Amino acid sequence: MEVGRTQKWEHGTLVEMFATDDGITMRKYQESEKVHQVIVGLEEAKLKAKDVDTIQSLQAAMEYLNTKLQ
């Protein structure tokens, strides 16, 4: 897709398109709010976790998701 190349989007990047009276607006799909909500839930679960393996796994998942927000 030409727009994706000019915007330097990775192949397979999801896009949102909105029709307006003036035409069509297209942008990279914004998933940051959903990801943030998942991170908050993982943090709550981490605080309740009892064993070290679970805490470490939850921390790793949160760190991975944080890279997706950047």
C-alpha positions in Angstrom: 0.0 0.0 0.0 1.5 3.3 -1.1 0.3 5.2 2.0 1.9 2.6 4.3 5.3 3.0 2.5 5.2 6.8 2.6 4.4 6.7 6.3 7.1 4.1 7.0 4.5 1.7 8.4 5.6 -1.9 8.8 3.9 -4.4 6.4 0.7 -5.6 7.9 0.1 -2.5 10.0 -3.6 -2.1 10.8 -5.3 1.1 9.7 -8.5 2.9 10.6 -10.5 4.7 7.9 -13.2 7.3 8.6 -15.5 8.8 6.0 -16.2 12.5 6.4 -18.0 15.1 4.3 -14.6 16.2 3.0 -13.3 12.7 2.1 -11.6 9.8 3.8 -9.2 10.0 6.8 -6.9 7.1 7.3 -4.5 6.5 10.2 -2.5 3.9 11.9 -4.7 1.9 14.2 -4.4 3.2 17.8 -4.5 0.4 20.3 -2.7 2.2 23.1 -5.7 2.6 25.4 -6.6 -1.1 25.3 -3.0 -2.0 25.9 -2.9 0.4 28.9 -6.0 -1.2 30.4 -4.4 -4.7 30.1 -1.2 -3.5 31.8 -3.2 -2.1 34.7 -5.0 -5.5 35.1 -1.6 -7.3 35.0 -0.3 -4.9 37.6 -3.3 -5.7 39.9 -2.8 -9.4 39.4 0.9 -9.1 40.1 0.2 -7.3 43.5 -2.1 -10.3 44.4 0.3 -13.0 43.2 1.9 -15.2 45.8 4.7 -17.1 44.0 7.8 -15.6 42.4 7.3 -17.4 39.0 3.9 -15.8 38.5 5.2 -12.3 39.6 8.1 -12.6 37.1 5.8 -13.8 34.3 3.4 -10.9 34.9 6.3 -8.4 35.0 7.7 -9.7 31.7 4.2 -9.4 30.1 3.9 -5.8 31.3 7.4 -4.9 30.0 6.6 -6.4 26.6 3.3 -4.5 26.4 5.0 -1.3 27.4 7.3 -1.7 24.3 4.1 -1.7 22.2 3.0 1.7 23.6 6.2 3.4 22.4 
